[in-house]
Amino acid sequence: MLQIHYAYCIMDFFCIYCSSILHYSGDYMKKLGFMCFFAILTTIFNIDSISAYTSDVRLVIDNQEVTGLPTPPIIRDDSVLVPARAVFERMGGIVGWHSGNRQVTVNHGSSVLVMTIDDTIAMLNGVPVRMATAPIILNDSTLIPIRFPAEVFGFEVDWNSDNRTAIVNSPNNGNGTVQEPSTTSPPTTNPPTTMPMPPTTAPPTTNAPTTTNPPPTTGYTLARNVSASPISALSHPVPATNLMDVLTPSDTGTGSYVVLASSPISNVTYFVLRDNRVVVVIHNAIAQVSGSLPVYNTLPITGARITQYTTNPMVSRIVFDAASAAEFSLSLSENRKELTIAFVSNNITSIMPVVGADSDTITIVGDFLPSARISTEGFPHFFTINIDNAQIPTKSTAINGGNFATHFVTGQRADGSAYIQVHVGSSWPSFSVVNGNNSIDIVLHAGINGVNYNSSWRELRISRATGFSMDINQVQHINEYFNLRYTIMLPNSAEMLGHGEISVMDGLVNTIRLERGIGGNARIVFDTNRVLNFTVLETPDYYIIRAQQPRDTGQFIVVIDPGHGGSNPGSAHNGIREPELTLTISNKVMQLLDNNPFITGYMTRRDNYTVYNHMRAEFANELSADLFVSIHANAAELSPGVINTTANGIETLYNVGYAEQNANNAFTSRQFAETVQRHMVARTGARDRELVYASRTIVLRYTEMPAVLVEVGFLTNPQEAARLATSQYQWLLAHAIYDAIVEMHNRFPAGR
């Protein structure tokens, strides 16, 4: 979302008069009579707030101003909206319109984005995404917010408030392709002290007339905003407001977080990411507090944090890791100095036990999907289904003829959470969980013998009383962190343990499956909610498999980012494709890191698929990585379409991101860039193009640790491309990057 420092509120008389949908505003009513009539209509219909827009906005794509559009770009709810077909087909997309559903489809590379008019739910590659600003139809053109679709297609978007210009650059204009200077290499400049505005909104659509009402937005598993009314936007005052403190539910006594500001908050927007992160954006605000916020079992969230997201303009963010279908509301106090983010309590309307042939099922129905977690601490007598932020009738019900369950007891806790305590007979069950739209099934079945997971200790325990034994030094680990899956292969038969599933849902581990692997050996598969590591220990009574977040292992964590991939193909010259080259070099770096017991490496992709730039940064941030290295290959032109075959050498890009503002960091991105560049040039003997300050590069702007982007050479130079194609030269590059990482580790060990 592009931040605007002032807003207009002029209504389009014709749209109001003809449709009575008080939705649109414009710059047509320039005559006093129209303005007077608008004032009369406002009084008659008691219009309290109207989403404002203005059309004095310029659009520049790849350094060329776009003119002659069927409808000029407008600003609505602090977003720049553009005519979908005219703009996105110019950017290489294919735009389609379905009049019956009032939907626009934008195809770009392997990504497909579908948006419905006046609906805040869009579909990105088949996954629903909730957004703050919906597309509209204006003057028979479909207008969509430009930032989100452009950035998920690999473009970079910026906003120049001085001349009110939205600036869009394709992947090869400003990053992958450079204009070769006539004499010297690019200068190393001192970085500015501010950062441009990041994305704060989600997906899009295209062109057509209006016919039917938008489809309902029920049935999605994404968190959703149920606010009674939207927050109106005001002009941004100078100076910006200060966010002095955040009151948590323990302070407010409710399921709410309250942000306290020193002066009126001018605007608040939000968006919901596909992994159910609710991002609340506070515009023109300086966060005097930052970092993690406490979370409570009373609420359907597993994490919360506040940060100063950008400083030019001043934008603060509060991010909540929400459970699926969690409902929340946003509201400002009358003086606009208090922002309340409230999570709505779920009303549990029904609890139904069903006895099957060899299983028992407990179906829990609520107003929306219950946020349930299972605690097995009552083993072997009972287990507890905890339902966050829910109201439940208190009762006790017998389960006649149950295979495992004998009865259950429900209750309400003072903290606002509900519980269902399920008592079992002589056999302890395994659990499976099936989610519906507004219900959840807890299935009890046989399978696992002597295996129990303790959420408090984050430990899976295998009782040696079962007769199961193994040499823990022979255990094999398979870390599929791309799929949030971790598999442990045990060196003994699974017969003594059986097979089945344990449902955990504690915010870190979702389910644990005990399976028969190759040769009948036991295999334990952890499906997790985030990237985790697991260690295997033993005591006289148990084998223990302990779950840990990477930052808790004490390892020095490095994220290697193979540039481009999928719908963002980068450069291709002299028979070399950039995504394949960067992946090959990255794999070699990872081989070196895997042999270092003190450093743990992760990659943002392992194949030629699309990973959006902001997701690469978010992945590194969620790991609390110590270093981030993005690997790219360069290309150069003498003029548009004319290849420069002489440009050569290595350069390293850096930025001043969040990490540089954090006094706890021992070193900066520039120091890391200097180290990488020195090792790269020394190892390869390539031309030293020195350091480049990259002001707009997303993966450098939004990483919360020292980060660099290294351009390993020019694919447009036949001689350099020939070297880059050889495994020997690729190993030189990989060793140089590895050497730089090791040097930083030795100089600045992980401070956790």
N, C-alpha and C positions, 0 to 999 in steps of 0.2 A: 504494500500500500504506500502510495506516495504522500508524504506529509505536506499539507498546504498551510500557510501561515495566516490565511484569512479566508473567509467564505462568503459567498453571495446567497441571497435568498429571494430571487425574483421568480415569480411563478409564470408558467406558460399558460396564458389565458385560454387558448384554444383547447389545450389538452384537458384542462379542468372542466371547461364548459361542455365539451363533447362527451367525455367519458365519465365524469364525476369520480375518477380514481385520483385522488389528490396526490399524485406520485411525482409528476414531472415539473421542472422549472426551467427557465431559459432566459434569453436576453431579447425577447421579441417585444415585450411591453415597454416601449420607450416613451409612449405618449401618456400624458398625465391622466387622461380618461381611463385608459386601461388600468393604470395603477390604482385609481380610485375604485374601479369596479372590483379589482382584486381584493382591496381592503374590505369591501362590502361582503364579498364571498367568504373571506376569512372570518368575518364576524358571524355570518349566517351559519357556517358549518363548524364554527368553534375549532379552527385548526390550531393546535398547540405547537407542533413542530413539523417541519418539512425538510426532507433531505435536500440540501442545497447543491446546485452545481453551477459552474460557469464554463464558458467555452473559449475563453481567451488563452488557450493552451497550445503550445507548439509541440511537434513530435519530430525527433531526429533519429533516424535509423542508419547505423554505420556511416556517421558523419554527413548524411544528406537529409535535409529537411523534407518532410513528407507534406505535400500540399495537394489541393484538389480532391480531398476526401469527400464522399457523399454526405457525411455529417462530420463536423469538426470534433476533435477530442474534447471531452468535458471532464470536469471534476465533480465527483459525487461521493459524499461520505469520506472525504480525504483520499479517494482513489481516482486515478486517471483512467477513464473509460474511452475506448476507441472502437470505430466500426470494425467488426471482426473480420469480414471477408477481405476488405480492402487492405487492412494492415497485415494480417497473418498470412495471406497468400503472398504478399510482398516479402515476407520473412521465410518463405519456402514451405509453408503449411498448405494443407488441403482443407477447405472449409465447406461444410455441408449444413443444410437446414431441413428440419422435419417440422412441417407446419402443424400436423396433427398434435404432436407432443410439445410444440413450441420449444424445440431443442436445437441447439447448434452443436455440431461436431467439428473439432479441430484435430486433424492428424498431422503430426510432425515426426518424421523418422518412425520409430517403433512405438511412440506414445500416442494415445487417443484420449482426448479430453471432451467430455460432454457436459453442457450446462443448459439449464432450463430457465427461461425468462421469469424474472421475479422470484426465483427460488434460490436459496442459499446452499442447497446441496448440489454438488457437481460430482461427476464420476471421472476419476483419473485411472485409466487402464483397468476399468471395472471395479475400482475401489471407491466408495463414497467418501467425499471430503466436504466438511461443512465450512462455509466461508462467511465473512462478515458483510460483503457487498455482493448483491445479485446483479446479473445483467439486466438491461432494460431495452425496450424498443423506443426509438425516438426518430421522428421523421422517416418512418419506414426503414430504418437501419437498426440492426442489433448492435448495441454497444456493450463491450465487456471490459473488465479491469485488465490492464495490460501487464502488470508486474508478474503475477503468479504464472500465467501460461508461458510468458516469455522466459522466465527463469527455469521452469521445469523442462523447457525445450533446449536449455543450454545457453540462452542469451543472458547478457548482463543488463540491468536496468538501473538508471540513476535519475535523480530529479534535481534540476537547477532552479532554485526558488527565485533567483535574481531576475531571470528572463522567463520564468514559468514554462520550462521546457522539460518534457520527458525524453530521456536519452536511452536508446537501445543499441547495444553492440552485439553482433553475432560472435560465436566462439572464436572465429579466426580474425576478428577485428579488434585488436587491442591485447589479446593474449597469445594466441598461437601464431599470428602473422605480425611481423614487425617491419617497419620501414627502415631499411638499412641506412645509417647516417653516411654522409659523403666522405667523411675523413676519420673521425674517431668513434670509439665505441660509446654506447649510451652512458651519460654521466650518472654518477651516484649522487642522489640528492637527499637533503635532509627531509624526513617525512613531515607532513603536516600534523597538527595535534587533534584533528577531528576526523570523523569517519562519515561516509555517506549513508543515506537511509537504506536499511535492509528490507527484505520482503516482509510485509505484514498482512497479506491477504492470500486467498486461495483461488482455484481454477475458474475457466471461462465458457464462451459460445459465439453465434453469428447472425445473418440478415433475414428479416421477414416481417409479415404482418402479424397482428395480434388477433387471436381467436378465442381460445378457451382459457379457463382458470388454470393456474399451475397445479400439478399433482400434489397430493399431500406429502409431507416429509416424515411420516411415521414409518416405523419398521426398520430404521437404520440402527446399527449398533454403536454409532458414534455418539459421544457426549453432545448434548444440545442445550441451547440457550432458551430458557423459558421465562425470560424477563417480561414483566408486565408491559413495559414500554421501552423503546430504544433510547439511548442517551443522545441528546442533541449536541451538536458541535457548535462551539463558539470561536470567535477570533482568538488567536493565541496571544496572550499578553506578553510583555517584555518587562522584567526578565521572566524566565520559565519558573514554574512552581517547583518547590522542593518537597519530595516525598520523605517525610520525617520518620515515619514508623509504620509497621504493619502489625495490627492486632490480630491474634490468632484465635481459633475457637475457644481455647482455654481462657483467653481474655474476654471474649465477647459472650461466652456462655451459650453460643448458638453454633450452628454449622456454617459459620461465616468467617471470612477474613476481611478486615477493614483496613484500607490504606489511608493514612492521615497525611494531608498535604498542608503546606504553609499558606497557600493561596488557592483560589478556585482552579479546578482542573478544567482545561478547555475542551478536551475530547478524549473519549475512551472507545477503542474498537477491540475486536477479538477475532480469532480464527481457531479452528480445530483441525489438527493434523490427523492423518490416517491412523496413527498409533495412539489416538485419543489424548494427545497433549493439548490442553486448553491454554492458548496463549492470549493473555490480556495485555493490550498495548495501551500505555498511558502516554499521550502525546504532550510535547512541550513540558517535560517533567524531568527533574534531576533526582535520581535515587540516592538519598543520603544513607540508606541501608542497602545491603546487598548480600547475596548468598542464600543458603538453604533455609526454608521455613519449616517449623515442626508440622508433622501430619498426625492424624488421629484415626483410630479405627472407626470412629463415628462417621467418617466421611468416605465417599467412594473415590478416594485419591491415594496414591502411593508415594507421591513426592510433590514438593512445591519449592519454588525459588524465585527470587527477584534479582534483577540486574539492570544496570545502565546499558541499554542495547546499542545506542548510538549517541554521539555527542553533536552531530551536525546533520539534521536537527536533533534536539534533545528528546530522546524517546526512551522510556523505561518499559520493561516487560516483567510480568509475573506469569510463570508457567506452572500449570498443575498437571501432573500425570494422573489422568482420570480413568476410572473403570468404564467399560463400554456402557453406553446408554445413560451415563450419569447425567443428571439434569442440574443446571446451574443458572443463576441470574446475576445480572450486573445492575447496580443502581448508584446514583450519586445523591448525597444529601442536598438539602435545599440550598445551602451555601456553597455546594460543589467542592467542599474541602475533605469530604469523606467518601471514598469509593468502597462499596460493599460487594464482595464476591461471595454469594451464598450458594451452598450446595443443598438441593432440595431433598427432603426425606422421602424415601420410598415407602408406600403403603402396601404391606403384605396382606393380600386379600384372601389367600387360600394356601393351605398346606395339605397335600393329598398323598397318603401312603398307598402304594399298589404292590401286592405280593405276586411275583411271577413264579415260573416253574423252578428256577434256580437262582433268582435274584429278587431284591426288594428295590423299589424306586420311590423316592420322596420327591414330589413335584411342588415347587415353591413358586407361587404366582404373585406378582406385584404390579403396581401401576406402570413400572418399566423394569427392565432386566435387573434382577437383584445382583448386587455386588457381594458375592458370597466367598468366604474362605473357610476351609475345613481345618480344624485343629484336632490332632489325635492324642493330645496330652492326657486324655482320660483312659488311654489304653490300659487294660484290655476290656474295660467295662462300658465305656461310652466314647463317642466322639461328638464334637460340637461343630455345627454349621453357624459361623458368624456372618451376619448380614450387616454391612456398614450402613450407617445413616438411614435406618429403616424403623418403621412402626409395625408392631406385630401383636396380635391378640394373645394374651397369656392363657395357656391351657395345657393339659396333659392328655395324650391320646394313646390308647393301646393299639398295637398292630397285631391283629389276630392271624396266626399261622405264618408269621414272617420267617423267612429262611435264615435271617441274621438278626434283624431288628425286633425287639419286643415291645417297645413303646418309645414315645418321644415327649419332651417337655419344652415348651416355648416360653420365652421371657423377654422383657425389655430392660436394658441397662440404663443407668442414669446418664451415661455419656451419649445416649441417642442411638446406640447400636442395638440390634436384636439378635437373639440366638435361638437355635433349635438344638437341644441336647438329645441325641439319639442313642438309646441304650441297646446293647447287643447281648446275645445269649452266649453260648459256649464257643462260637466260632467268630473270629475277628475277620471282617470283610476287607476286600479291596474296593476302591471307589473309582467310578467314572462319572464325568460331568458332561451334560448336554445342555447347551444354551438355546433357548427359544427367543422370541421377540420380547416378551415380558415375563418369561418364566425360565426356571432352571430345574433340570432333573438331576438328582443325586442318585446314582445307581450303585447298589451294594451287591457285590458278587464275590465268588471264591477265587483263589488264585495264588496269593503270596503267603508264604509261611515264614514267620520269624523275621520279617522285614518291616521296619517302622521309620517314619520320617518325623523329626522333631523340628517344627518351624522356629521355635525360640532359639535353638542352637544351630539351626540350618544344617542339620546332620541326618543322613540316612544311616540307620544302624541295622546290621545283619547279625542276628544272634548266633553265636557259635553253638548254642544248645541244639540247633537244628542238625548238627553234624557236618555242616558246610565248613570247609577249610580251604585256604589258598595261600600262596606266596604273594604278598602285596607288591613285591618287586617285579612280578611278572604281569601286573595289571597294565592293560593298554588303554590309552586315552585318545579319543577322536573329538576334537573341538570344532564343531560346525557352527562357528559363531555367526556366520552369514544367515543361517537359518534359525538362530537362537536354540541350538540343540547341542547337547554334550553327551557323548556315549562312552561308557566305561565297559571294557571287555574283561570279564573275570576269568582267571585261568582254572576253572573247574566246572563241573556239570551243574546245570540249572535244575536238575530233578528234585534236589532237596528243598529248593526254594519255591518251585512252581513258577507260574507266570501270571501277570495281571497288571493292573494300573492303580496307582495311588494319586488321587487328586489333592494337590497342596494349595495352590492359589493364594500364596502368602505375599504376593507382590514381586517375588524374585523367581520362585519355581512355580510353574503351572501344574505340570503332571510329571510323574515318574513311572516309566514302564519297565517291567522286568520281563525279558524275552529270552528265547532260546536262540543263541547265535550259531555260528559255524561250528560243527562238530558237537553240538548240544551244550556248549559252554554258556554260562549265564552272561547276559548282556543287559546293562542298565542304561536306559535312555532318559535323560532329563530334558524336558521341553521347558524353556525358561522365558521369563518376561524381559530379560536383558542379558547382555553378555556376562557370563559367569565362568569361573575356574573351579575345578574340583580336585581335592587331594584325598588320598586313601591312607587311613591310619588303622592301627589295630590295638586292642586291649585284650586282657585275658577273657573277657566275655563277649566282645563285639568286634566286628569289622566296621569301621566308621568311614563314610564318604562325606566330606565336608564341603559345602558350597561357599564360595567367596567371590566378592566382586573384585575385578582385576586390581583396583587401586588398594585393596586390603592385603594383597600378597606381598607388598614391599618391593615388587619388581619395578624396574625402570621401563615405562611403557612407551612404545613408539608406534605411530600409525603411518603406514606407507600407502600412498594414494596414487595408483596408476591413472594418469590423466585420461580424460575422455572415455569413450566406450558407448555402445548402444546407439541411441539417437543423437549422440554428440560425437561425431566421428573424428574431429580434429583435422590434422593435415594428412595428405597422402601424396608423396612425391618419390620419384626414382625407385618405385617398386616397394616402398615401405609405408605402412599405415601406422599412424601415430598410436592408436589405442593398443595395437598388438605389440609395438615396440616398448611402450611404457609398461605394459603388463609383463613382458619378458624380463625387463630390467628389474622390476619390482619383485618378481619371483626370486631372482638371484639375490637381491638384498635380503629377502625373507629367509633364504637358505642360510645365509651368514648369521642372521639374527637368531635363528632357531638353534644354532650351535653355541650361542652365548648364554650361559646359565643365569646371567645377571640382567638380561634385557629381554622383554617380551614384545614381539612384534605382531601387529594386526594389519590387515589390508582392507581397503574400502571396496574392492571388487576382485573376483578371481576369474572372471570370464568377460566376454565382450557384451556386457549388458549395461543398461542405463543406470547410473547413480547420479542423481542431481547434486549440483555443487553444494547447496546448503546442507544436504543430508550427509555429505562427506565430513563437513565441519561438525555437524551435530553428533555424528558417530564418534569422532575423536573427543568431543566434549563430554559425552556420556561415559567414556572410558576413563576420564580424567587423565588423559595421556600426558606424558612429559614433553614429547616432541611430535611434530607433524611434518612429513615430507611428501610433497606432491611432485610427481615426475612427469615431465612433458618433453616434447620435441618441437623445435622452432621451424618457422618458414618465413620467407621474406619476399617482398615484391618491390620492384622499382616504381611501379605505378599500378593502379587496379588492373589485374589480369596479366601483368607482365612480371614473370618470375625473375628474382635476383639470384643468380647461380653462384655468386661469389661470397655472399654473407656466410660467416662461419664463426664457430666458437661456442663457449659455454657461459651462461649467465644465471644468476640466482636472484629470484624475486623474494621480497619480504614486505611486511606491512606492520603498522602499529595497531595491534588488535587489543582485545580485552586483556590479554596476558600482560601487555606492557603497562597497563594501568593498575595491575595488582602488585602491590609491594612485596608480596610473599614469593614472587618469582625471582629466582637467583640470577637469571640471565634473560636477554631479550632476543627477539626474532632476528634483529640485525647481527647480533653476535653469532647466532647460529648460522645465518646466511654467510657471514665472513668465513666461518669454519668450513662449511660445505664447499664454497667456491674455491678456497685454498686447496682442499684435498682433491677436488675434481680436476683442477688445472695441473696440479702436481702429478697426479696419476696418469693423466691422458696426454699431457703436453699440448692440449688444445689452446686456441686463442682465449685469453682472459677478457671477457666482455664485462667483467666486474659485476657490481650489485645494481639492482634496479628496484626502486621503490614502487610497488604496485598498489595504487590507491583504490582500484575497483575490483580486484580479484576476490571473488566470494570466499574461496577456501582459505584465504589468508585473513580476510576481514573478520570472519566470524569464529575462528578457532580461538579457544581459551588457553592456549599454550604457545610457546615459541614455534613458529611455523614458517616453512620456506617452500617455494616452488622453483625447481631447478629445470632449466631448459638445457638438455644434454647435447644439443647440436642442431644443425639446420638440415632438414630433409630436402630443402631446395638446392643444396650444394651437392653436386654429384660425388665429389671426393669424400665429403664428410658423411654423406648417406651411405657410401660403400663401407666406411669404417663402422658406422652404427649398425649395419646389417650383420656384422660378424660377432660370433659368440665371445671371442677374445676381448673385443673392445667393450662389449656389454658387461663383461666381468670386471674390466677396469673401472667402468662407471659405478657398478654395484659396490665394488670394494671401496671406492672413494666415498660414496654415501655412507657405507657402513663405518668406515674409519672416522668420519665426522661425527656420527652418532656415538661411537665409543668414546671419542675425545670429550664430547659434551657430558656423557655419563661419568667419566672419570673426574672431570672438573666440577660437575654439579650433580652429585648423586641424588636420586629421588628423595625428596624431603618429607615423605609421608611417615 
